[in-house]
Amino acid sequence: MLVSLSIKNVVLIDQLTITFKQGLCALTGETGAGKSILLDSLGLALGMRADIGLVRNGTDFASVTASFQIENNHNVHSILKISDIMLDGDILLLRRVVYATGKSRAYINDHPVSIGLLKQIGDSMVEIHGQFETQGLLNPQTHRAMLDLYAGIDDDLSNLWDTWKSSELALDQLQKMSVIACEEEEYLRLSLDDLNKLAPKQGEAAELSSLRERLKYRDNVFEALNCAHALLNGEHDPVSQAWSELDKISDKAGDDLDDIISALTRASSEISEAIAAIQSFSVSLQESDANLEEIDDRLYALRTQARKHNCDVDELPDIQDKIEKQLALIENSDEELAKQKNLCEKLRSAYIKKAQKISDKRKVIALKLNKLVQKELVPLKLEKARFVTEVKPLDEVEWGANGMDRVRFLVSTNPGAQAGSIHKIASGGEMSRFMLALKVIIAGVGSTHSFIFDEVDTGIGGATADAVGERLARLAVEKQVLVVTHSPQVAARADNHWVVRKSGDKCAKTDIIVLDSRDGRCEEIARMLSGADITPEARAAADKLLDEAA
């Protein structure tokens, strides 16, 4: 619910903080005192359009902060989580600053945010209904959601819709791929035939390039290998000679020569291994049947295929495998398409079955809603009016995640007249009373907890005004309701009462006063009944209204 509203430098308001309570909250005061400024200020905090005319003369900026207490299951939590905004307990702060230059800034719990996000959060917290601002009824796009909330329709049709549409998209892509593949089948088969003949291997190009370098300088390599072999295998082997000389005196030197003789033995063994490796390498070069021309031809063929498929030579085996799979898909395309079509039909049937069930429920609840709203219209001086919840089927191209129906709230204000869109038929006051009647019936549903009615009692009085007050009080049992009113009958029903007054001549200023005593409320209601000159009769009538409301 709305806990408080802090306003600074907004038109006639210098600095003001209002603390609100649960139940029916009435704001009264003379015309021009500034009640509309309070609503405009709240609208700023909720993300509505900023007007630099709201900035108080002589100041650089206007600031408004609305504080809300929210429940743990309110949908605002998921919106804030997506935006990485953390709550401090259960308090949510919406703040808007409008500068005299025309710029404005928005904040949620002191985090800078976009105006769009502020409005999204604001719309989920407060619903404002005025003579020309009855959004719920004027916007047909909200009617289906309002009916579904009242009907308790929570079937997750959107998941089934998304799955069905995803399967249709997959079918479309499969059909396109099949057409393209069939058109390219001859090219793919020729390409696969070329690759199969070539039989490319991973890393082959690097091996061939290395072998090519060795073959290119084979004569030089042979000469070096022969020279090394001659040096290591010659008659004047220094290691053997050294070992022989030391062996002659080994019995005279004792153990001191053991380490030296062991090292020479190891060296002799290493030289023998090197000689064997040289001989093996020489034999492999001599016996190799590869030649530079064949290697160059192979490298050219591999690189040609790589250019053809726009890839590296080492990727050719993967391309070969991919083409094999594409050709397999062509061969099995009819079977795969049949499977996907069958899946689409099953999902479509499941969607229709579930959507039809929801549609049937909507029609039943619509009739119930019509009767209940109709009953509320009589005491609201709309006894000749008719409220109709129209549930009509959509063409298949218009089906969606919310089903196969178009839901509209229609009204007629004259007997025998055809029901039509409310904004074309009802006056401003009638629209507010239609909305009040509807909200009283569906008060317990939806996450919005705070409702504001701006002069919903315009143009009515007596028993009708009392009926409006009684319904506002009923709505306030489930929700927090703020009403700006000129009706003493409505004000008398309030659980909490504030009076808005304008003071000062040269520098006018708006103040708000809490009426927390019966005497104070009685005096304000008497003023509403009789005007500036409050008579004893007016006070007596006010006292009676308070007694009746109690």
C-alpha positions in Angstrom: 0.0 0.0 0.0 1.0 3.7 -0.3 2.6 4.6 3.0 3.7 8.2 2.4 4.1 10.9 -0.2 6.8 13.6 0.1 6.5 16.6 -2.1 8.9 19.5 -2.6 8.6 22.6 -4.8 5.5 21.4 -6.7 3.4 24.5 -7.8 1.8 25.7 -4.5 3.5 23.1 -2.3 6.7 24.2 -0.7 7.5 21.1 1.2 4.9 18.5 2.4 4.8 14.9 3.6 1.6 12.9 3.9 1.4 9.6 5.8 -1.4 7.4 4.5 -3.1 4.5 6.2 -5.1 1.4 5.2 -8.8 1.6 4.4 -10.7 4.5 2.8 -8.7 7.7 2.8 -10.6 10.9 1.9 -9.0 14.1 0.6 -11.4 17.1 0.8 -11.0 20.9 0.5 -12.3 23.8 -1.4 -12.0 24.1 -5.2 -8.5 25.4 -6.0 -7.0 24.4 -2.7 -4.6 22.0 -4.4 -6.1 18.6 -4.3 -5.3 18.0 -8.0 -1.7 19.0 -7.3 -1.4 16.1 -4.9 -2.5 13.7 -7.5 -0.3 15.3 -10.2 2.6 14.9 -7.7 1.8 11.2 -7.1 1.6 10.8 -10.8 5.1 12.0 -11.2 6.4 9.5 -8.8 4.5 6.8 -10.7 6.2 7.6 -14.0 3.6 9.8 -15.6 4.6 12.5 -18.1 6.5 15.4 -16.5 5.4 19.0 -16.9 7.9 21.8 -16.1 4.8 23.8 -15.1 4.7 21.7 -11.9 8.1 23.2 -10.8 7.3 25.9 -8.2 8.2 29.4 -9.3 11.6 30.6 -8.2 13.0 27.0 -7.7 15.3 24.9 -9.8 13.6 21.6 -9.4 10.6 19.7 -8.1 10.9 16.4 -6.2 8.3 13.8 -5.3 8.9 10.5 -3.4 6.2 7.8 -2.9 6.8 5.2 -0.3 5.1 1.8 -0.6 4.9 -1.3 1.6 4.7 -4.4 -0.5 3.9 -8.0 0.1 6.4 -10.9 -0.5 4.3 -12.3 -3.3 3.8 -9.0 -5.2 4.9 -9.2 -8.9 7.0 -6.1 -8.5 9.7 -8.3 -6.9 10.4 -10.2 -10.2 10.5 -6.9 -12.1 13.1 -5.4 -9.7 15.1 -8.6 -9.7 15.5 -8.4 -13.5 16.7 -4.8 -13.0 19.2 -5.8 -10.2 17.4 -3.6 -7.7 17.4 -4.8 -4.1 14.7 -3.9 -1.6 15.4 -2.8 2.0 12.9 -5.0 3.8 9.3 -4.5 2.4 9.6 -0.8 1.6 9.7 0.5 -2.0 10.7 4.1 -2.8 9.7 5.7 -6.1 11.3 9.1 -6.6 11.1 11.6 -9.5 12.9 14.9 -9.9 11.8 17.4 -12.5 14.1 20.3 -13.3 13.1 23.8 -14.5 15.1 23.1 -17.6 12.7 20.4 -18.6 14.9 17.4 -17.8 13.7 14.8 -15.3 15.3 11.9 -13.4 13.8 8.7 -11.9 14.9 6.6 -9.0 13.8 3.3 -7.4 15.2 2.8 -3.9 17.7 5.5 -4.8 18.9 3.6 -7.9 18.8 5.7 -11.1 16.3 4.1 -13.5 14.5 4.8 -16.8 11.1 6.6 -16.8 9.7 3.5 -18.5 10.8 1.2 -15.6 9.4 3.7 -13.1 6.1 3.7 -14.9 6.0 -0.1 -15.1 6.5 -0.4 -11.4 4.1 2.5 -10.7 1.3 0.9 -12.7 1.7 -2.3 -10.7 1.4 -0.4 -7.4 -1.4 2.2 -8.0 -4.5 2.3 -10.2 -5.9 5.8 -10.8 -9.5 6.4 -11.8 -10.7 9.9 -12.6 -13.5 11.3 -14.7 -11.3 11.0 -17.9 -8.7 8.6 -16.6 -10.5 5.3 -16.2 -7.7 3.3 -17.8 -9.1 -0.2 -17.0 -12.4 0.4 -18.9 -11.1 2.7 -21.6 -8.3 0.3 -22.7 -9.9 -3.0 -24.1 -6.5 -4.6 -23.9 -6.9 -4.8 -20.1 -10.4 -6.3 -20.2 -9.3 -9.9 -20.8 -6.7 -9.8 -18.0 -9.4 -8.4 -15.6 -11.9 -11.1 -16.4 -9.2 -13.8 -16.1 -8.1 -12.5 -12.7 -11.7 -12.6 -11.5 -12.3 -16.0 -13.0 -9.1 -17.4 -11.4 -7.8 -18.6 -14.8 -4.2 -19.5 -14.2 -3.8 -22.2 -16.8 -0.3 -21.8 -18.3 -1.5 -21.6 -21.9 1.4 -19.4 -22.8 4.0 -22.2 -22.5 1.9 -24.5 -24.8 1.5 -21.6 -27.2 5.3 -21.0 -27.3 6.0 -24.7 -27.7 3.5 -25.0 -30.6 4.9 -21.9 -32.3 8.5 -23.1 -31.8 7.6 -26.4 -33.4 6.0 -24.6 -36.4 9.1 -22.5 -36.8 11.3 -25.7 -36.7 9.0 -27.2 -39.4 9.3 -24.1 -41.5 13.1 -24.2 -41.2 13.2 -27.9 -41.9 11.1 -27.4 -45.1 13.4 -24.6 -46.3 16.5 -26.7 -45.6 15.0 -29.6 -47.4 14.2 -27.5 -50.5 17.8 -26.0 -50.5 19.3 -29.4 -49.9 17.4 -31.0 -52.7 18.4 -28.1 -55.0 22.0 -28.7 -54.1 21.9 -32.5 -54.0 23.9 -33.0 -57.2 26.5 -30.5 -56.1 26.8 -32.2 -52.7 27.2 -35.7 -54.2 29.9 -34.5 -56.6 31.7 -32.7 -53.7 31.5 -35.8 -51.5 32.8 -38.0 -54.3 35.8 -35.7 -54.7 36.5 -35.7 -51.0 36.1 -39.5 -50.8 38.6 -39.9 -53.6 41.0 -37.5 -51.9 40.5 -39.0 -48.5 42.0 -36.1 -46.5 43.4 -36.7 -43.1 43.9 -34.5 -40.1 47.4 -33.0 -40.0 48.3 -34.3 -43.4 49.2 -31.0 -44.9 51.8 -30.3 -42.2 53.3 -33.8 -42.6 53.5 -33.3 -46.4 55.1 -29.9 -46.1 57.7 -31.3 -43.7 58.5 -34.2 -46.0 58.7 -31.9 -48.9 61.4 -29.8 -47.2 63.4 -33.0 -46.4 63.2 -34.2 -50.0 64.0 -30.8 -51.4 67.4 -31.0 -49.7 67.9 -34.8 -49.8 71.4 -34.7 -51.4 72.6 -32.2 -48.8 71.2 -34.4 -46.0 72.8 -37.6 -47.5 76.2 -35.8 -47.6 75.9 -34.6 -44.0 74.7 -38.0 -42.8 77.7 -39.8 -44.5 80.2 -37.4 -43.1 78.8 -37.8 -39.6 78.8 -41.6 -39.9 82.4 -41.5 -41.1 83.5 -39.3 -38.2 81.7 -41.4 -35.5 82.8 -44.8 -37.0 86.4 -44.1 -38.0 89.6 -45.7 -36.9 90.6 -42.8 -34.6 87.6 -43.0 -32.2 88.8 -40.7 -29.4 86.4 -42.4 -26.9 87.7 -45.9 -27.6 91.3 -44.7 -27.5 90.8 -42.9 -24.2 89.1 -45.9 -22.7 92.0 -48.2 -23.9 94.7 -46.1 -22.4 92.9 -45.8 -19.0 92.2 -49.6 -19.0 96.0 -50.2 -19.1 96.5 -48.5 -15.8 93.3 -49.4 -14.1 95.0 -51.9 -11.7 97.4 -49.2 -10.7 94.9 -46.3 -10.1 92.5 -48.4 -8.1 88.9 -47.2 -7.8 89.6 -43.6 -8.7 89.2 -44.4 -12.4 85.8 -46.1 -12.1 83.7 -42.9 -12.6 85.8 -41.9 -15.6 85.6 -45.4 -17.2 81.8 -45.5 -16.6 81.3 -42.1 -18.3 83.4 -43.2 -21.3 81.4 -46.4 -21.5 78.1 -44.4 -21.6 79.6 -42.1 -24.3 80.6 -45.1 -26.4 77.0 -46.5 -26.1 75.5 -43.1 -27.1 77.8 -42.9 -30.1 76.7 -46.4 -31.2 73.0 -45.4 -31.0 73.7 -42.2 -33.0 75.5 -44.3 -35.7 72.5 -46.7 -35.8 70.0 -43.7 -36.1 72.1 -42.2 -38.9 72.0 -45.5 -40.8 68.3 -45.9 -40.3 67.5 -42.4 -41.5 69.8 -42.9 -44.5 68.0 -46.1 -45.4 64.5 -44.5 -45.1 65.6 -41.7 -47.4 67.0 -44.2 -49.9 63.9 -46.4 -49.8 61.3 -43.6 -49.8 59.2 -43.8 -53.0 57.9 -40.2 -52.5 59.1 -37.5 -54.7 58.6 -33.7 -54.8 56.2 -33.8 -57.7 53.8 -36.2 -56.0 53.9 -34.3 -52.8 53.3 -31.0 -54.6 50.3 -32.6 -56.5 48.8 -33.8 -53.2 49.2 -30.5 -51.4 47.7 -28.7 -54.4 44.7 -31.0 -54.4 44.1 -30.6 -50.7 44.4 -26.8 -50.9 42.1 -26.6 -53.9 39.4 -28.5 -52.0 39.9 -26.2 -49.0 39.4 -23.1 -51.2 36.3 -24.7 -52.7 34.7 -25.2 -49.2 36.2 -22.0 -47.8 38.0 -23.8 -44.9 41.4 -24.8 -43.7 42.9 -28.0 -45.1 42.6 -29.7 -41.7 38.9 -29.0 -41.7 38.3 -31.1 -44.8 37.5 -34.3 -42.9 34.8 -32.4 -41.0 33.4 -31.0 -44.2 33.3 -34.5 -45.6 31.3 -35.7 -42.6 28.9 -32.7 -42.8 28.1 -33.4 -46.5 27.5 -37.0 -45.7 24.9 -36.0 -43.0 23.3 -33.5 -45.4 22.8 -36.1 -48.0 21.4 -38.5 -45.3 18.9 -35.8 -44.4 17.8 -35.5 -48.0 17.3 -39.2 -48.2 15.3 -39.1 -45.0 13.7 -35.7 -45.4 10.2 -37.0 -46.1 10.3 -39.0 -42.8 11.7 -36.1 -40.8 9.1 -33.7 -42.2 6.3 -36.1 -41.5 7.4 -36.4 -37.9 7.6 -32.6 -37.4 4.2 -32.1 -39.0 2.7 -34.7 -36.7 4.2 -32.9 -33.7 2.8 -29.6 -34.8 -0.6 -31.0 -35.3 -0.5 -32.6 -31.8 0.6 -29.3 -30.2 -2.1 -27.4 -32.1 -4.8 -29.8 -30.9 -3.5 -29.5 -27.3 -3.5 -25.7 -27.5 -7.1 -25.6 -29.0 -8.4 -28.0 -26.3 -6.9 -26.0 -23.5 -7.8 -22.6 -25.0 -11.4 -23.8 -25.6 -11.6 -24.9 -21.9 -10.5 -21.4 -20.9 -12.9 -19.8 -23.3 -15.8 -21.8 -21.9 -14.9 -20.7 -18.4 -14.6 -17.1 -19.5 -18.2 -17.2 -20.9 -19.6 -18.6 -17.7 -17.8 -16.1 -15.5 -18.7 -13.3 -17.8 -22.4 -13.9 -17.3 -21.9 -14.0 -13.5 -19.9 -10.8 -13.6 -22.6 -9.1 -15.7 -25.3 -9.9 -13.1 -23.2 -8.8 -10.2 -22.1 -5.5 -11.8 -25.6 -4.9 -12.9 -26.8 -5.2 -9.3 -24.3 -2.6 -8.2 -25.3 -0.1 -10.9 -28.8 0.4 -9.6 -28.0 2.4 -6.4 -25.3 4.3 -8.3 -28.1 6.0 -10.3 -27.3 3.8 -13.4 -30.4 1.6 -13.1 -31.2 2.1 -16.8 -27.7 1.2 -17.8 -26.5 -2.3 -18.9 -23.1 -3.8 -18.4 -22.0 -6.6 -20.9 -18.8 -8.7 -20.8 -18.4 -9.7 -24.4 -16.4 -12.9 -25.1 -16.0 -13.5 -28.9 -13.8 -15.9 -30.8 -10.8 -14.6 -32.7 -9.7 -15.6 -36.1 -6.9 -18.2 -36.0 -4.4 -15.6 -37.2 -5.2 -13.6 -34.0 -4.8 -16.5 -31.5 -2.1 -16.0 -29.0 -0.6 -16.9 -25.6 -3.8 -15.8 -23.9 -6.2 -17.9 -25.9 -8.6 -17.6 -28.8 -11.0 -14.9 -27.4 -11.4 -11.2 -27.5 -12.9 -9.9 -24.3 -14.5 -6.4 -24.1 -16.5 -4.6 -21.4 -19.4 -2.9 -23.1 -22.2 -0.7 -21.8 -25.4 0.9 -22.8 -26.9 3.7 -20.8 -30.4 3.7 -22.3 -33.0 0.9 -22.4 -33.0 -0.9 -25.7 -29.8 0.7 -26.9 -27.1 -1.6 -28.2 -24.1 -2.0 -25.9 -20.9 -0.4 -27.1 -17.5 0.8 -26.1 -17.7 2.7 -22.8 -15.7 5.7 -23.9 -18.2 6.3 -26.8 -21.3 6.0 -24.7 -20.7 6.9 -21.0 -19.9 10.4 -19.6 -16.9 10.9 -17.4 -18.9 10.5 -14.1 -20.7 7.4 -15.5 -17.3 5.8 -16.5 -16.0 6.3 -12.9 -19.1 4.7 -11.5 -19.0 1.8 -13.9 -15.4 1.2 -12.8 -16.3 1.5 -9.2 -19.0 -1.1 -9.6 -16.6 -3.4 -11.4 -13.8 -2.9 -8.9 -16.2 -3.6 -5.9 -17.0 -7.0 -7.5 -13.4 -8.0 -8.3 -11.8 -6.3 -5.3 -10.0 -9.5 -4.0 -8.0 -10.2 -7.2 -4.9 -8.7 -8.7 -1.7 -7.4 -7.2 -2.6 -3.7 -7.3 -3.3 -2.7 -3.7 -3.9 1.0 -3.9 -6.7 2.6 -5.8 -7.3 6.4 -6.3 -10.7 7.8 -7.3 -10.6 11.4 -8.4 -14.0 13.1 -7.9 -15.9 9.9 -8.7 -19.0 11.6 -7.2 -19.1 14.5 -9.7 -22.6 15.4 -10.7 -24.4 13.3 -8.1 -25.7 13.8 -4.6 -28.0 12.5 -1.9 -28.7 8.7 -2.0 -26.5 8.2 -5.1 -23.5 9.9 -3.4 -24.1 7.8 -0.3 -24.2 4.6 -2.5 -20.8 5.7 -4.0 -19.4 6.1 -0.5 -20.7 2.8 0.6 -19.1 1.0 -2.3 -15.8 2.8 -1.9 -15.9 1.7 1.8 -16.5 -1.9 0.7 -13.7 -1.8 -1.8 -11.4 -0.4 1.0 -12.0 -3.5 3.1 -9.8 -5.4 0.6 -7.7 -2.6 -0.8 -6.3 0.8 0.1 -8.6 3.5 -1.5 -7.8 7.2 -1.8 -10.7 9.3 -2.9 -10.7 13.0 -3.8 -14.2 14.1 -3.1 -16.6 17.1 -2.8 -19.3 14.8 -1.4 -20.1 14.9 2.3 -21.7 11.5 2.1 -18.4 10.0 0.7 -16.2 11.9 3.2 -18.3 10.6 6.1 -17.6 7.0 5.1 -13.8 7.5 5.3 -11.6 5.7 7.8 -9.0 8.4 7.4 -9.6 12.1 6.5 -7.4 14.9 5.3 -8.4 18.4 4.3 -6.4 20.4 1.7 -6.1 24.1 2.3 -4.5 27.0 0.6 -3.0 29.8 2.7 -1.3 33.1 2.0 -2.2 35.9 -0.4 1.0 37.2 -2.0 2.7 33.8 -1.9 0.0 31.1 -1.9 0.9 27.8 -0.3 -1.0 24.5 -0.1 -1.0 22.6 3.2 -2.7 19.3 4.2 -4.2 18.8 7.7 -5.0 15.5 9.3 -8.5 15.4 10.7 -8.0 12.9 13.5 -10.9 13.9 15.7 -14.7 13.6 15.3 -15.1 17.4 15.9 -12.6 18.2 13.1 -14.3 15.8 10.7 -17.7 17.1 11.6 -16.7 20.7 10.9 -15.2 19.9 7.5 -18.2 17.8 6.4 -20.5 20.7 7.6 -18.5 23.1 5.4 -19.0 20.7 2.5 -22.7 20.7 3.2 -23.3 24.5 3.6 -20.3 26.3 2.2 -18.2 29.0 4.0 -20.9 29.9 6.5 -21.3 26.8 8.6 -24.7 26.7 10.2 -25.9 24.7 13.2 -28.1 22.7 10.9 -25.1 21.8 8.8 -23.2 20.6 11.8 -26.2 18.5 12.9 -26.5 17.0 9.4 -22.7 16.3 9.4 -23.0 14.7 12.8 -25.8 12.5 11.5 -23.8 11.4 8.4 -20.9 10.3 10.6 -23.3 8.3 12.8 -24.9 6.6 9.9 -21.5 5.8 8.3 -20.3 4.4 11.6 
